[in-house]
Structure formats: structure tokens, C-alpha cells
Amino acid sequence: MKKLLALFAFALALTVALPAGGVRAEDRTTVTFWYSLSGVNADAILEIVNRYNQSQDKVFVDAQYQGEYDDAINKLKAAGMGQLPCDIVHSYEIGTRFIIDSGWIRPVQEFIDADHWDTSVIEPNLLAYYTVDGKINSMPFNCSTPLLYYNKTAFEEAGITEVPTTIDGILEIAEKLTTYNANGSVDRYGLYISNYGWFFEQWVGKMGREYVNNGNGRESYATRVMFGENGAALDIFNMWRKFAESPYVMYAERGGTTQGRAAFVANKAAMALASTANIAGTIANVGDAFEVGAAYFPYVNPDDDGGVSTGGGTLWIIDSGNEARMNASYDFIKFCVNPENQAYWSSITGYFPINVNARDTETFKANIEKNPQFEVALDQLHDSGPQYVGSLLSVFPEVRQYVEEVTEKVYMGSLTPEQGVEELVRMADEAIENYNLVNY
């Protein structure tokens, strides 16, 4: 009996170790992939990894969760150039300039050129963000833009037939959408507003103004922020004072949208701002409670005519010096962005399918039929021109935190909008100057 059990265990081990074509994982080129998403998103990543490992017998991808984007970057910093511990790193858009400067990576453009791969299959507005100095540095993977989520049922009950395109318009209808308990306390606010640095960046772009100098950091390294002198920050901070003064708006949180989305799902907010990547999850969580609507991210001023830029993450190839592993990394990345995998990824997570041919798949068509709100997200992406591709800044994560810190002070009234602009510009410019002195 013991011999039979031992034989069974050995056979089971073989089935695990021989995932494709009878070739053991250790006999293939192993690629270490650091990813930085959790929950359902992580499950979808692991499914794509599994599909790849099962699809061929030359490469084995070892996927390892490293925490948030910043966690992975900090681990690479700690390892140093001589001991980079992964072959592919998954990082956010605001890390682009720093990662290029780090010397850690080989631009994916080099592998694309050698492979003669057709980049026209990638959404151009997404690809443009990661094209720096004429080279595609990393492959877009989980890409998103912000949207206005609204309770269509509440809109109909309040007799509101049009979704506002500006913040002032949103504030005007917030009173009609606010409801009260029997004791007179607010049951549902018109708007839950999240203090998220990503939104600040998007509002600057929606104004058609620059975030930093030197062509938004794309013509040369940014040396200072521009949102102070071009008035964008003052317009945004004045908008935040309007939020603070409205009894129909609730401050949700600083540094993300989790609480704002939760309030919306629980019908404690008739409107909230969040990522396109939250469409599927929001609709699923709301269920039959009310009908979810999605609209373009609102303008700050009625005469603004800019566009949104991508958020989310991309896949970078680490320059390990091992050509076999780097070529294997590129092969896996191509697999991640093929039409079927991108259609699957989008349907599960809500991120854009970055491959335009994904729209022809049955998976994508079924998702659009189930979640038609996603068409709004795609329309907004396509309506934003390449001139609104977004900025590059070496210290973007730090500046985003400064934006949130100062915005909160303006909202709470400890700084006037003008004082907020002065403090934010000073903090951001000092961070840029200190980085540039050491690195350029």
C-alpha cells in the first residue's frame, strides 16, 4: 500500500512539473515575473501565466506577487544593479521616467524591432505614453482612465435627464440627488469626492495645460512644474473649496477611490469618480439595487477642451544580461497582449483591452453586451488626442503625494487656494531639483 501511495505521489508530481509537452519546468528557460495587483486582478494575471506555461514547452514563467507598485520598485532599488532579482517587472505609469533613468531595463522596442512585430495593434493613445525618445520602453498591460460613475435610477427619480460635463454642473444637481433620513441627517450625498493625485493630473490634462515643463517632460527632463504658473493648480484648488462649501458633497478619502466607490455601491453617493477599471466590479456589487451609469471624467472649467491620459501599469523587461531570459520575457509579454488574452483580461478586470483586435473576439463582445458602460470608457479614450498623452516626471510618486497632502489642507481650510499653490509648487520643484542634481 505504501508503495502504491508513493507511486501515486510521484505520478502527481510529474503532472505538476510537466505542464506542457511533457517538459519539466526546470528544463525550460525560467522567467521570474514580478506583478503588483491583488484580488481578482491577481487571479486573472495568474490565469494568463498558466495559459502561457501550458501553451508551449520552452519557457516557464514564475509569477511572484511583490505588493504594491512602490514595493516592487523599492525591492529592485535594494537589490542593486548587480543582483536584479526578476526578469519582468510590472509597474505603474508614473514610474516610467524613473525606471528608464535607473538603467535596469532593456526597452521592449529592441525586441519588437528584431521580431518585426506590428505595434499598430496596440491602442495608439496608450502606446504613446510609454514611447519616450522614439522608443517603446515597456508594454502597456493594465491601462485605464477615470470616469464619472452615477446612479441612473436616482437621476431619473430626480428628473435629471443630462449628465453634467463640468464640476459646476455636478454641484448644481448634487442637491437634487441628496436624500435624508427621518431624523434629517443625510442618507445619500449627491457626490463623494476622493482626493486622488491621479485626478489632479487628469484635470490638468483636461484643461489642455502642462503638468511640468519641457513639453510635459517629453522633449527633455522636467526641471519644474507648470501647474502653478499656468493656473491649473489654482483652478483645481478653487474647485476643492467649492466641494468643501457644499453640504451635498462628502470628502471620501485621500490617496485612492476605495471609500468613494464603496459609498456609491451602497447608495450613499449618487455620483463618484473612479477608474474605468472599476466598471465590472461596481456593476457586480450594485447588482439590482439601481442602474449604474458611466460618463466622461468632468472638466473643471466650462471652456476646457483637453483630454485624459492613461493610468495603470505596464510590463518592463529587466536587462539581466541573459539573452535567453530576456527573449523569453518578450515572448511572454507578447502572449499577454494577444487579442484573446486582452479580451479575457478586460472582461475580468475592467481594464482596457490594449490590443485593438480584442474587440473582434467573442469574449469582448459578450463583455460589452453585459457591461455597455464600458463603451463610454473606450469612447473617452479615443476622443482624447495624442497631445494629452500625459507627462513624464522622475519624482512623480512623491509629487502625487504632495498634491494630495496640499489638496487636503485646502479642502479643510488650513490653506487658501493661493497658499496651496505656493506650497505645492515649492515642494514639487524642490523634489525635482534634488533628483536632477544627483541623476542628470
N, C-alpha and C positions, 0 to 999 in steps of 0.2 A: 504493500500500500504506500509506504513511504517513497519507494522508487517511482510509483506511478505519479504521486504528487510532485516529486522532483522533476519528472519529465514534463508534466503539465506546466509547471512554473517556468521551465526552460523554454518550452514552446511559446508560452505567453510573452516571455521576454523577447523572443525573436520577433514576434508580430509587432511589438512596440518599437524595436530597434531597426526594423526593416520596413520603413514607411513607404517606400516607392521602389518598385522593380527588384525587390529582394536585396537592396543595397543598404547596409547598416549606416546609421547616421555618422559614425566615426570614420567611415570610409569615404565620406563626401567632404567637399570643402565646406567648413563650418563658418557661418557668418553670424556675429553677435549683433543683435538689433535692440537698441535701447528705445523704448517707447514711453510716452508720457501722458497717456489718457487712462481713465479708470472706468469702472462700471460697465454699462452696456457698450460704450465705445471700445473699451479694452477687449471685451468679448468678441467684438467684430474684427479688431486687429488680429487677435489670435486665430480666428476663423480663416482670415486671409493667409496668415502664416501657414496654417495647417494645409490649406489648399495648395499652397506653393510646394511645401515639403512633400506632399502626396503626388504632385504633378510631374516630378522629374527625379532623377537619381544621381545628380551631380553636386547639388548644393543642399545644405541643411541650414535653415535659419533658426537660431536660438534666440527667441524673443524674451526680453527681460524688462519688466516694469521698473522705472527709476524714480517714480514720484512725479511731481510737477515739472514743468519745463525747466524752471530755475534749478531744480535739484540735479537734473542731468548735466546741465552746464557747469554747475559747481563741482560735480564729481569729475568732469573732464579737466577742469582747472586744477583740481587737486592731484590728478594723476600726472599731469605734465606731458610735454610733447613726446618724451621717450617711452611712455608706457600707456598710450591711449587704449582704454580697455574695451572698445567696441568698434564695429565696422560701419554701422549706420546709426546715426543719432537723429531723433525726432525732436524738432524744436519749433518755437513759435516765431511769428513773422517779425516781431520787434527784436529778435536776437540776430537778425540777418547780418547787419553791419559788423557786429562784434564777432560773429563766427567766421566771417570772411577774413577779418583782421587777425584772428587767432592763429591762422596757418595750420589749423587742424585738418582741413578738408581738401578734397580734390573736387573742383567744380564738375557737376554732372554733365556739363556741356562737353567735356573731353570724351566721355563715354558715348554720348549721343552722336558726336561727330564721327567717332570710329565705327559706330553701329549704323550710321546713316538713318537714324530713327526720325520719323516725321513728327516734329513738335507742333504741327498745325492741329493735331487732335486735342491739344490742351487749351482750355478756355483762355483766350488771349489776355483778358484783364487780370487773371490770376497769375499767369506765367510772367506778365510784365513786372510784377512786384519783385520777383526773385531774379530778374535779369539785371545784372549790375555790370557796368563797363562792357556791355555787349555779350556777356556770358550768363547762361543759366547756371546758377550756383547750387540750387537744391531743387528737388522735385516737389511741386505742390501736392499735398495729400488731403489733409482735413482743412478745408477752406470755408469761410463764412463771411457774412456781412450782418450788420444789425438791422432789426425790423421793429416796427410798432405792432405789438400784439393788442387786439382789442376784443371785447366781448360783444359780438354781433347781436346777441339776444338783448343785451342791455341797451345797445344803441337803438334797436327797433322799439323797445318799450319806451325809450325817452324821446322817440320821434326824430332821431338824428339819422339823416339819410346820406351824409357825406363824411368821409374820414378826413380830418384836417391834415394839411401838409406842413404846417408850421407849429412851433411850440405855442405861440399866442392862440392859434386856433384850438389846440388841445386844451389850453387853460380855459378857453371860453366855454367849452362843452363839459368840462370837468364837474361843474356844479350840477348839471342835469343828471350826471351819471353817479353822483354821490348819494348814497342811501343811509338811513338812520334806523337805529333800534328804537324800541318803545320808550327807552329812558332818554332818548335824544342824542346818544353817542353815535359816532359814525360806524356803520356796519360795513359799507363798501366805499372806498375812496374812488374818485374819478381816475386818479393816476398814482401809481407807486413809481418813484424815480430812484434809480440806482446811480450812485456816484462811482462811475467806472471810467478810468483813464482812456480806455478804448473809445468810449463815446465822445470824449473831448476831442480825440484825434479825428474821429469821423465828422464831427461838427465843423472843425476847421476845414476839412476837405469839402464838406457840403457848401461852405461859403466860397469855395474856389480859391482859398488863400493857402499860403505855405506855412508848414509847421516849423521848419528850420530853413536856413539859408542854403546857398549854392544848389539851387534847383531842387529843394527838398532833400538835400544830401545825395543827389544822384549825379550831379555834374562834378562834384568834388566833396571831400569830407565836410560835414556840417561843423561850423565854428560857433554858431549861436542860434537861438530860437528866433522865429519871426513872428510868433503869435502875439507878442507884446506890441511891436511897432505897427503891425498891420491891423490891429484892433480886434482880432479874432477872440483872444482871451477875455477882453473886456465885454464883448457881446455875450460870451458864454457865461461869464460871472454875473452879468446883469440878469441873464435868464435864470440863473440859480437863485437870485434874490426874489424873482417872481414866484419860483417854486416855494420858497420859504414863506412868502406872504400869503399864499393861497391856502385856505382851510380845506380845500378839496384835493390836496396833494400830500402824499406821505413819503418822507425820506426812507428809503428801503435799507440801504447798506452802503458800505464803502469797499471797493475793490472787486466787484463782481455783480452778478444778477440773480443769485440763488434765492434770496428772500423776496425780491420783486416778482420773480416767476412763481414762487410758492403762493404769494398773495393773490396773483392773477388766477392761478389754478383753483384756489379756494374761494373765488368770487369775492375777495376782499379788495380787489382793484379791478376797475373796468378797463384800464389800459396799463401797459408796462412795456419797457424797451428791453429787448433781448436779442440774442443771436439767431440767425436763420437755422443754426444747428439745433435749436430747441423746438423746432416745429413739431416733429413727430412725437417727442416726449410730452410736450404741452398738450397736444390734441388727445393723446392716450390718457393722460392724467385727468383731463377735464371730463372725458367720457361724454355722457349725455346731459351733463349739468347745464351746459349752454353751448352755443356755436362760437367757435374761435375764428376770428378774422385776423388777417395779416396785411400790413400796409408798409409803404416805404418808410425808412428812417426819416423823421421830420427835419425840416430846415429850422434854423434859429431865427432867421430874418425872412420876410416875405420876398425880398429881391435876391435871395441866394440862388445860385444856379450851378453849384458844383455837384460832386458825386461821392459815392462811398468807395472805400478801398477794402481789400481783403484782410481778414484776420485768420486765426487758426495756425496750422503748422505745416511743415514740410519735412522731407527726408534728405539728410545730408550723408555723403559718402566720406568717411574718415580716411585721410591719407596715411594708411598703415605702412606703405612701402611694399606690401604684399599684393602683387598684381592679380593673383588668382582670387584673393578675397575681395578685392575692390571690383573686379569684373563680376564676381558672383553677387556682390551687393547691388550693382547696377541691374543685373538680371532680375533680382527680386523686386527692385523698385519698379521696373517696367511692368512686372506682373501685378503689382499693387494698383497701378493706374490703368490697367486694361479696361475696356468698356464694361464687361460683366462684373468685375470686382468693384469698379467705381459705382455701378448701379446698385449693387448689393450694399456697399458702404453707405451710400446716400440714403437708401431705404431704411437702414437700421439706425443710423446716427442722426440724420438730418443735415449733414454737411453737403456742400455742393458735390455733384459728380464732376471731377475736374476734366474728365475725358468727354468731349462733345459727342462722341459716338455712343456714350452710355444712354443717351436719350432714345436711341433706337432699340434698346433692349426691352424685353417684356417685363423685366424686373422694375425698370424705371417707369414704364407706362403704368404698371399696376400701382406703384407708389404715388404717382401724380393723381391717379383716379381716386385713391384713398385719401390723399392729402393735397387737395388742389391749391391750398395756401402756398405750397412750395413754388408754384408758378410765379407768385409775386416776388419771391426771393430771386429767382432766375431773371425776371424782367428787370429788377433793380440792378442786378449785376451787369446786365447787358446795356442798360441805359446810362451807366457810368463810363465816361470816356477814359482813355489811357492817361490823360493828363491828371487824373485823380488817383493814380496808382498808389499813392502813399509815400511816406518819407522814410529815409534811412538815417539812423542815428545810433552811434556806438553805445550810448548810455540810455537807450530807450527805456529799459525796465525801471531804472532809477527815476527818470523824468516822469514816467507814468505814475509812480508812487507820489512824487511831489505834486503832480496835478491833483490827485485825489486828496492829499493832505490839505492843500490850499483851498480846493473847492469846498471841503467840509467847513473850513474856517469862514469862508464867505457865506455859505448857507446858514451857519449858526450865528453869524453876525459879528464875530470877533474881528473880522477884516471887512472893509468896504471892497466892492469890486475893484476899484482903482488900486487899493493897497494889495489886494490879492494878486493882481497882475504884476505889480512891482516885486513882490516876494517870490512869485513863481519864476519870473524871468531871471531874477538873481540866482536862485537855487539851480535852475536848469543850466544857465550859462556857466556857472562855476563847475558843475559836474562835467560839462563838455570840455571846458578849458583844461581841467585837471587830467582828463583822459587823453586829450590830444597832446599835452606836454610830454606824457610818458610814451605814447604809442606812435606819434607821427613826427 
